[in-house]
Amino acid sequence: MSTPIKNRYDFVLIFDVKDGNPNGDPDAGNLPRVDPETGCGLVTDVCLKRKVRNVIQMTQDPTKGFDIFVKEKAILNQLIEGAYQTMGIDLIKPPIDEKDGKKRNKEGSGQGKEVEKARNQMCKTYFDIRTFGAVMSTGANAGQVRGPVQMTFGRSVDPVVTLEHCITRMAVATEAEAEKQSGDNRTMGRKNTIPYGVYVAHGFVSAHLAAQTGFSEDDLALFWDAIVNMFEHDRSAARGLMSTQRLVIFKHDSALGNAPAHKLFGRVKVESKDKSKPPRDIADYAVTIDDANMPKGVSILEMP
């Protein structure tokens, strides 16, 4: 592990989707998420973080500090208990340090300095905890962690149109269904997409919080790589063609930063070239970055 990062970063992520559903809403029949007042499409921060987690899980060795805490089929309380077992702390017996109490307040739950030790162990073990943070105050109790990396919703530049398609499967699930159809064996279904949309999300990386979780330069490099490649490892029929088009990073030469994030974000413009027709490709948009008269101590990096 390298040392915790020393610089603050703010970044702009530009991605697009063609003939797909970038982030379905379970409360709306899995329709693409849309701002009802503007018609602009939305992709939640949770959705984007999920894709980053998946890339790290696929590409990194979990035994070397790159395990994922929030993953499919995980039982979180068991993972928290595992941290205590790794440290050799018996949550049935009284605390080893009498300053933490002469008896166990709640059997199976850490207390006093034990919680801080467990918190540090969880940060050391799980990439997503030291990156995004986590609430681990359930079960054995490893406290809470505020992650140094935070992201906003992705919002489409222009309003999007939600389409519903009827699809057919040339098979049925049961014999009863086949009998009803006299052997025709067809199943009808629905698929929801948007024809095209360019989305912009914003993010922040705090050096102050990175010092608390141990988020390192190596972790940051992996995070940038995961952001760039997350859609390459998340293909599905439902999502259509999704791609990271630009990642614009503002690096501050200090831990607390040298300029307000919103003013830096305002330097990145994504605009449709021709308002007379609906956009259907990234080439229909102009992406401009104003790098003139940059605030002192702020530099611009671009990926890919």
N, C-alpha and C positions, 0 to 999 in steps of 0.2 A: 504494500500500500504506500502511495506517495503521501506527501503532507497535505493537509486541508488547503483548499484554495484561498488565495489572499485578495482576489479581485472580485468586485461585483460585476455581474453581467445582466443585460436586458436583451431580449431577442424577439424577433418577429418571424413567425412561421407562416409561409404561404403554401397552401396545398390545394389540389383540385380533385373533383370527382366527375366521372363521365358515365352516364347510364347506370347509376348505382345508388344505394342507400348508405350514406356515410355514417349515420348514427340513428338507428331506429328508436322510437319512443314507445316503450311497453304500455304506457297509459293511453296511447292513441293507435292501438292495433299495429304497432311497429312501423308506423309511417315515419318518413324522414322528419327530424325535428325542424320546426319553423317558428320564427317570431311572428305571432299572429298580427301584430300591429304594422310590421314593415314587409312581411313576406320573405325576409332573408332567412336562409338556412342556418342551422346551429349544429355544432358538434361539441359535446361537453368536454370539459377538462379531464373528467374521469375516463372518458373514451380514449383520449390521446395518451394519458398515462398508462392505460391498459396495454396499448400497443408498444410503448417503451418497455414495460415490464416483460412482455412476450419476447421482444428481441433479445434482451439480456438473458432471459431464461434459456433461449435457444442457442446463444453463442458463447456464454461464459460458464466457467466451472463453478458450480454452487458451493463446493468445498473450500473455495479460496476467497470467500467473502462476497460472492455474487449470487447468493440464493435469493429467492423472491418470497416475501412474506404473504402478500395478497395474491394468491394464484388459484387456479381452478382446483376445486375439491379440498382446499386447505382447511384444517381445523385450527383456527388461530390460537385458542387457549393451549392446545397441545404444543404448539411451537414456542409459546412463552414459557411453558413448563420446561421445555427442552433447554432453554437458556440457563435456567436455574440448575438443571442437572449437569450441564457442561461446566458450570462454576463449582459444582460440588456442594450446593446449598440445599439442605434437607428442609422442605417447607412443612414438615410435620413436627420436627423438633424445635425447641426454642431457638431464637436467633443466636448466632455465635458471638456477636458483639452485644454485650449487655446494654449498651447505650441505645440499641434498637428495641429494647424491651426484654424483660426477664421471661416472658412467656409469649407464645404465638397468639396474636390477637384474633386471627382467623386462620384455622388450619388450611394449609394448601396455598396460602397467599403470602407474598413477600411483604416486608415492612421496613421502615427506616432506610438505612443505607443500602439494604439489599435491592430495593427497587432501582436505585441509581445504577448499581452494578449490573442488574439485569438489562436495564435500558441501554447501557453502553455495549453490553454483549450483543443485544439485538441489532444495534447499529453496525457493529463489526461484522455480523453474520449476513445481514440482509441489505442488498443494494437499494431496494425501493424504500426501506425505512430511512436510511441515511440520505436518500435523495428527496423523497416526497413527504417523509414523516409518517406517523401512525399513532392511533389510539390503542394502547396496550394495557389499559387499566382494568381489563376483565380477567377472570380466572386467577392465575398466579400473580398477576399485576406487575407489569414492567413500565408503568407510567405512560406518559405521552411524549411524543417527539414532534417538534415543528420542523418540517423539512426545508432545506435551503432552496429547493426548486419548486416554483409554483407557476401554474399556467391558467390562462383565461379560457373561456369558451372560444371555439372557432366560429366566426360569423362570416357568411358569404358577402362578397362585395356587392352583388346585385340580388334582387329578389329571385327566388327559385320556384319552379313549377313542380308540384308533386304529381306524378303519374301513377296510375294503377293499371297493371297488366294482368289479364287472365292467362293462366298457364295450365297445361295439361300434362298429366303423368299417365303413361300407357300401362298402368298397373293399378291394382287395388290391394288393400291390406288384408282383407279377410275373404273367406269363401262366401259369406253372406252377401257382401258387396258385389261379388262376381255374379251371384245368382240373380240379384236385383237387376243387373245390367245385361242379363242373358249372355254373359261371356264377353261383352264389349270391353270390360275392364279398363275404364278410364277414371281418373281422379282429377277434378278441377281444383285449381288453387289461385291465389292472388300474389302478385309481386309488386312492390312499390319502389319507385326510383325517382330520381331527378335527372333530366337530360344532361345538364352541366352546371357546375358551380365552382367558383374560386373562393376559398375560405382563408381568412386571416385570423391567426391566434397570436397572443402575446405571452411572453414568459419572463420570469425574473429568477436570478440566481444570487442568493445572499451569502456573502463570505462570512458574515457574523454567525449565521445559523450553521454554516458548513463547519465552522470550528467546533460547534457543539456536537454534531453528528459524525464528524470525521470524513465528510464528503471531500474527496481528494481531487487532484489534477487528473489522475487516471480515471476516476469516476466521471468527471466532467467530459473528458474525451469520449468515453463510452456513451454518455448521454447524447452528445452531439451526433455521434455516429448512429445511435438508435433513432433519433428524430429524423435524420436524413433517410434512413432505410426502413422505417417502421412499416410502411405500406407494402414494401417488397416482400415482407414476411407475413402478410396478413391478407392474402388474396382469398376471395370467396365469390361465389356467384351473386350474392346479395349486394356486395359492395362495388361491383363494376370495376372501372379503372380509376384507382386513386393513386396520386403521386405527390411527393414533396417537391414543390417547384423551386422554392427559395427559402433559405434560412439566413436571416440577416442578424448578426450578433453585434451588440454594442458592448465593448469591453472598457471598464473603468480602471484607472490605474491606482485605485484605492479600494479599501474594503467597504466603505460607506457610499461610494459613488461620487461622481463629479457633475451630474446633471439629472434633472427629473426624468423619470422614465417616459412620461407621456409626451414630453417635448422631443425626445429621441424617436419615439414611435411615429410622431408626426412627420418625420423626415422620409418615411417609407410610404409611397403612394402606389396604389393598385387601382387602375382605372380602365374602363372599357374603351376601346379605340373607336368603335362605331355604335352609337346609341340607337341607330335606326334598325338594327337587327339583333336578335338574341345571340349572345356569345355561346360558342360550342367548343372552344379550344383555348388553351392558355395563350396561343398566338393572338387571340382576339383582345388580349389585355396588355397594357403597358405598365411595367413595374419600374418605378424611378426611385432613386435614393439620393437625397440631398446631402452631399458630404462637404459642402462649402461651409466655412466658418464653424467647424465643429467645436463644441465646448472643450476647453483645455482639459486634458487628461482622459478623453474619450476617443477610442479608435473603433473603426468598423471592420468586422470580419464577415466574409460570406461563404456559405456552404450550400450546395456542393459547388 
